[in-house]
């Protein structure tokens, strides 16, 4: 799929070279992991808009002045990824207006049935859904001109993936949404936090810079559009999205960095931010009853007014994979998360007014002029979290995770508690890690004994007994980790009783793997321990749902597909032998 990412970049460059879209601001600190693109900048606007298309149910808001190219870019990307014409994209655009009705957003009742000219089925007049509802590529132009009533209608679509009208519902399936938003005027409405939270990405888009202005208007866009081939070849957007989801892994430190971001936005030594409406960091939370000792420059807690939603964490995972994939990496690193996190957070949080004012003032003094104070404040917070993260991860979090899995010796566990107790300036350690370790302390020796019992036996009967005992160990708070360890070992032992067979799959039958109810579930790593199933295309490669694309894109004359199966005689083995031949 690396070739597919390169093809996407080539199309973006073609847009740029033909002056169909030009914006030169860059994402600093990241680069392409591809020799052919080593000197290419990672442009902010097109990169973030592209990764919004690379995740399922991607949602992005583009905010900026009139004529900045927000809608234009959204339309071009729809042509690129779905192969639609400009007219097809245009017809599915929902244009914001204060008087927009439910019918204009969703659809209307069948006029022929209303007039009795067509038979009514199932007692309900048929709803003729609008192109906006049916289209996979959805553009909402000037979203802040939608009334609160219209916003609520869209909230159902964004939150549930379903729209309802006249007692009928329409599941919209997979979609990509771009919403544009112009500066406030008399025809605008406020967008509440629950609505904004449904947009994963938000990006303030500035007007093109002076260099870009040198080329704008010198070529006829309409003529260029007629000759430019927008479409990606030999692939569909759903399959690309599936590949990214299944093939791009996370480095452990990147996963923990996401957890650290969520924790630092949430933690407060005085109250739960999510449960407090009247007392905030802006009206006395940090100073009432004496100044809080964490109310100092190096802390995050007094700069964030509210915690981040669970959706933010989910989106960081999804968009992190898409970002790494587009840049040519096989794994997501903490640098990738650090780079895109501000654009997934700034519009879904509220920062301290005092902090925002001080942050912008310092930027003015440094002649570092900002696009948006909330975004710049969020960047500063993410940078601060990342700066502290390395020490946390190496000295505490890795050991904490090992303690949860009973991988530390008793002496190492005691040392970790002692070291955590000495920390005074880190809320994550003092409020989250240390209390959990102290709860584990009484039962850690028992947890460690259970781990050793599991490791030391290959007797399935004994392992089942251990599993039964664990169900009643209520005081071991993380007993499910031990239970999973038992279950995985039992699966492996059962599989090892059977001979390992090699099956060569006929290339012309390869797609049947994805059509089979028995074989399709195998394309998931969770089955690795159970069935010891793997396959190779010229070489062994990782098991994943999306690898069928590799098969289809490779010349059949050069490809051999093998499955190595180890397990009982069952429907899965029979299905494999139907489309392949057992070899010696």
N, C-alpha and C positions, 0 to 999 in steps of 0.2 A: 504493500500500500504506500510505500515511500514515493513511488512513481506518481500515484494519484495526488499526493500532497504537492509534488512538484508541478503537476499539471494545473492545480488550482492557483499556485503562485504565478505560473506563466499567463494564465487568463487575467489575473489581477494586474500583471505588468502590461498586458495588452490593453486593458482599460486605461491604464495610466499613459501608455505611449500614444494612444489615440485621443488623449485629452478628454475622454469621456468621464473620468473622475480623477481629480488631483487633490491630494492633501498630504503634506510632507512631515507633519509631526511624528516623532518616533517614540517607541517604547525603549527606554534606556536600560541597559544591564542584561539584555538577552540577545541572542543571535541564532541564526539558522545552523543546524547541525548537518550541513550539506555543503560539500566542496563547491558545487555550482552556485551556491547562494551565499558564500562566505562574506561577500562585500555588500550584500543587499540589506538595507535598513529594515527593521521590523516596524512598519508604519502603524500608528495607533488605530486610526479609524477603520481602515480596511481589515486589519488583523482581528480586532474585536468583533466587527460585524461578521467576518467569515467564521470565527469560532462559534458565533451564535447560531449559524446554520449547521454546524457540525455536531450539535447535541440535539437529542430528541426534545421536542417541545421547548425549543429555545425562545427566549423572550428578551428583547433589547429595546431600550429607549434612547433615541438620539435627540439631544437637546441643543438648540443653538439658533442663530439668527436666520432670517429669511434668506433663501437662496444659497445656503451653505452646502447643498448637495446631499442632504440627509435622505430624502425620498428617492433621489436619483440613484444613489448607491444601493439602496434596498431593492429597487427594481432590477438593477443590473445583476445583483446576486441571485435573485429569483430566476432570471433567465439562465444564469450559469448553472445553478445546482439542479433545477427541475426541467431545463430545456423548454421552458415556456416562452411564448412570444411576448413582445412588449405589450401588445393589446390584451393578452390573457392576464398578465400581471396587473395591468391598469384596471381591468374590470373588477378585480377582487379587492381593490383598495377601498377602505372605509374612510371617508373624509369627515373629520370632526366638525360638528356644528351644534350650537345650543339647542336647536329644534329637532335634532335627530330622534326619530321615533323608533319604537321596538320593531315595527315592520321594516323600516329602512335598514336596520342593523341585521335582523335575523331572516325575515322572509314574510310571505303572505299566503293566505289561503287560496286554494285552487279556484279561480274564477269560474271555470266551466262547471265545477261541482256546485258552487254556490248558486249558479243560475239554473241548475238542473239539467245541464247539457251533457254531463258526464256522471257515471254511476259512482256513488259513494261506497267505499269498502270499509268494513269493520266499524261502521257507525261514526267514523271521524272524517271530516273534510281534510283532504291532503294538504300538508304544508309544502309550499315550494320555497325551499331554502335559498337564500341569496348566495351569490358567488363568494362573498367574503367568508361565509360560514363553511362552504364546501371546499374552498381552496386550501391546499397544504401551506401555501405561502401567503401570509396575511400581513398587510401593511395598514396601519392606522395613522392617517395623516392628521397632524395637529390634534393629538389626543387630549390636550388640555382645553380644547373647545367643547369637549363632551360634558353634558350635564351630569350631576351625581346619579340620576336615574340611568343614563346610558352607561356610566361607569360600572354600575352594579350588574348590568347585563353582561358586560365584558368580563367582570370579575368571575362570573360562573364559568365562562369559557376558559379563562386562564387558570383558575384554581382546580376545576373539576374535569376539564376537557370535554364538556358537554354543554349544549345550549337547549333551552326549552321555550316553546311557543305554542299557545293554544292546546295545552295538555299533551303536546307531543315533544319528544326530545330527539336530539341529533348528536351522536358521539362524533366529535371532530377528528378523532384519531391523532396521529402524529402531525405536528405543525411547526412552523417557524414564524414568529411574530416580530415585526419591527414597528415601533411606534415613534413618530416624530413629534417634537414639541417645540414650538416657537416661544420667544420671550413673552411674558405676560402683557395683555392689553385688556381693554374693557370687555371683550368677548370671551375671556378665559375663566376657567373654574379651577379651584385648588384640587390637587390630587392627593387624597389622604394616604397615610402610611400603609394601610392594608392593601391598597391598590398598587402603590409603588413597589411593595414587597413582592408582588407577583412578576415584576420585571427583574430578571436575573442580572442583566447588564444595563448600565446607564453611562452614557458618554456625552459630555459637553463638546459640541463640534464648533470650532471657530471658523471664521471665514478663511479662504485660501490666502496664503502669505504672498509677499510681493513677487517672489520667484515664480510661484504658480500662476500669478496674474499675467506673466509674460506670454503664456501659451493659451490661456482661456480666450475663446472667441475667434481664434485664428483658423479653426477648422470647423466644418459643418457637422455638428453632432448627428443630425438626422441621416446624412449620407454615410457617416461612419457606421451607424447602427445597422444599416442595411447590408454591410459587407462583413461585419465582425461576427465570427462564430462564437456565441456565448456558451455553448453547451459543453459540459464534461462528457467525454466519450466512454462508452462501454461500462457504464456504472450508473447506479442510482443512489440518491441521497440516503435512503434508509440503510442500504448496505454499508455505505461509508460510515454512517453513525454507529452501526452495530460493530464494525471493525474497531473503531476507536474505543468504544466501551469495553470490548472484550480483549483487546490486544495491548493496550497501554496500561502499564502497571504503575504503582506508586512506590517511590523510595520511602522506607519507614519514617525517615525524618520529615518528609513532606506531609504525610498523614498527620503526624504529631504537630506539625506547625499549624495546620488547619485547626486542630483541637485547641491549640494555644491561643489562636486569634479569637475563637468563640469564647473561651474562658476569660481572657483579659477584658473583653467587652462587657462581660456579665458580672464579674466578681466585685464585691464591695464588702468591707468589713462591718458595715453598719446595718445594711438591710438588703433585701432582694430587690434589685432594680425593677424586675418585671412585675412586681406586686405593688410598687409605690407610684402613685400618680401625683400626690401633692408635695412630696419632698424629693427634690432632684439636686443634681450637682450645681444647678444654676440658682437655687433658692434656699441654700443653707444646709444641705445634706453634709457637706464636708466641714462646716464651721460651727453648726449648732452644738452647744454643749462642749465647747472647746474644739480647737482645730484638730482634725484627724491627722494622725502621724503619717498617713499615706498621701496627704495633700501636699506633695512635693513634685518637683519637675520630672523626676525619673519614673513616676507611676502613670499608669493608664487610667485607673479607676475614676479619677476626678475629671477626666476629659470626655467620657462617654456617658450620655444621659440615659440610654436604654440598651438592653441586651439585643443581640442579633437573633433573628428567628432561626428555627431549624432549617428552613429552606435555604438560608445562606450557606450553611455547611454542605448541604446536598449539592448546591450549585457550584461551590468551590471545587468539589470532587469532579463534577461533570465537565465544567469548563476547563479545569486544570488538565484533564486528559486531552481535550480537543486542542488546547494551546500547545502542549508538548508534541502532539502528533503533527500539527501543522509546521512546527519548527524542525521536525525530523528526529525527535528523541523517542526512545522506547520506554522511558520512565519519566514520571513527573518528579521534579525536584522542588525544594522549598523556594528556590529562586523563581521558578515559574509561578508558584502560588503568590509570592511576594509581589510579583509584577502585575498580575491581573486582579488581585484581591481588592484594591481600592475601587475598581470599577464595578465590582459586584457588591460593594458595601455602602459607599458614600450616600446613596439615595435611600437606603433602607435603615439608616440610623440617625440619631440626633446627637450632635457633639456639643460640648459646653461652649456657650457664647464667649466666655472669657478666653478659653483656649483658642477658639477660631480667631478672635481679634488679635491675640498675641502672636499666633502663627503667621497671619497675613502681614502684621507689622514687621516681623523679622524678615519676611521675604522681600518686602518693600525696601528695607534697609540694605539687603544683599543684592538689590536690583534683580530679583528673581520674581517676575510678575506672574500672577496666577490667573487661571481660567475660571476657577470656581472654588470658593473658600472651603466648602464642605469636602470637596474632592481633595484639595490640597491638605486639609486637616487630616483626612483619612489616610493619605499617603504617609504623613508624618507619624501617625499612630502605628501603621503597619510596619514602617521602618524601625520604630522603637521596639515593637514586639519581636521583630526578626533579630535585632541586635542582641536582645536578652536570650533569645531562644537557644542559641548554640550551647551556652553554658548550662541552661536548664536540661537540654536534651542529653548531653554527654554525661552530666554529673548526677542527674536525678531521674529523668523520665525513662531512660533505657533500663535503669536498675529497678524502677518502680514496676515497669511492665514485666520484667523478669521475676519480680517478687509475686505478682499476680499469677504467674505460671509455675510458681514453686521452683524456679531455676536458681535462686540464690541459696547459698548455704545459710545455716542459722547465724553464723558469725557475720556473713555479708549482710544479712537482713538487719541484724542489730546495728551494724555500722551505718546502714542507710537511714535508719530511724534517727540515730544520733546526729548524722550530718544534716538531716532535714530539720531537726529541732533547733539547730544553730542558725538557720535562715530566718531573718526578721523582715526583710524588705521585699519579699516575693509572695503575693497573695495566692498564686496558684499552688505553691508548695505548702504554705502555712494553712490555707483553708481547704485544700482539696487532697493533695498527696499525703501529707503528714497524718491527718485524721484517719484516712483510709488505712495507712500502714499500722497505725496504733490499734485499729479494730482487728487487723489481721494478726497482730503480734501474739495474742493468746492462742491462736489456732494454727500459726504458721508451721510449727513442728508437725502437727497432724497432717496438714496439707502436704508437707514435704514427704512424710511417710507414705501417703497415698500415691504421690508421684512415683516414688521408688517401687512400690508394689506393682504399679501399672507397667513400669519399665522392666521389672525383673521377671515377669511371667508371660508365657506364650500359651497358657491354658485358657481357652475361651470360657469354660465354666467358671473359673476363678475370676476372670474379668467381668463376667456378668454379675457375680456376687459383689464385686467392688462397686459396680454401677448401682446395684440395689442399695448398698450402704450409703452411697453418696446422696441418694434422694432424700435421706433423712438427716443429713448433716446441715441443718438450717443455719447454723452459726458460721459456717464457712461461706462467706458472702459470694465468692467467685467460684463456687463448686461446679458451675456449668462448664468452666474451662477444663476441669478434671474429667467431667462426664464426657465431654467431646473427645478428650484424649483416649478414653476407654473405647468409645464407639469407633473412632478411626482405626485403632489397633485391631479390634475385632474384625472390621471389614478387611483389613490387609491380611490377617491370618486366614480368613475364609478363602480369599482369592488365591493365596499361595498353595492351597491344597490341589489346585487344578494345574494341568500343563499349560504352558504358554504357546499359543498357536499364532502363526503368521498368515494373514489373509491379504492377497493382492486384489485390490478393487479395480474393476474395469473402469477406465476413465469415463466412458460414455454413461456409466451408471453412477458417477460420483455425486451428481446433484440429488439422487434419490435419498442420500443420507439426510438431507435437510427436509425431505418430504415425509420421512418415516417417523411415526409416533414413537418408535422404539429407539431409533438411532439419533434423532435430533437432540435429545437430552444429553447424549454423550459429549456433545460439543460444549462442555463446561468443565472447568478444572475440578469441580467438587467430586467428579466421578473418578478422578485419578487414583485415589486411595482405595476406592471400592472395587473397581474392575481392572486397574492397572492397564488402562487403554491408552494407546498412543498411536500416532501415525507419522508417516514421513513422505515428503515430496523431494526425492533425491537425497534428502538428509532428514534427520529427526527434527521436528519443530514443535513448539508448544501447542498444547491442545486448546482450541478456542472456537467459539461459534462462527467467527468470521473467516476462518481459514479456507472455506470453500471458495472464496473469491480468488485466492491464490491459485487454486486448482483451475478455475475457469479462465484465468488470465494467462495461464502458462500453456505453451504449445503442447498438445497431447503427445506428439511424437517424442518429446523429451521428458515426459513425466511418468513416474510410476508411483501409485498411491498404495501404501501398505498400512494395514491395521494390525496391531499386536494385541491379541485378546487373551486375558487370563481370568477365568471365572467359570461359573456353572453353566450347564446346558440350559439355555433359556431362550426367550424370544429375541433378545438382543443378538445372541450368537447366530440364531437362524436367519435373522434379517441381514446380518453381515455376509453370511455365506450365500444368500440369494443374489447379492450384487458383486460377489467376489469369489475367489478360489483359494482354498487353503494350500499353502506351499510348504515345502520341507525346509 
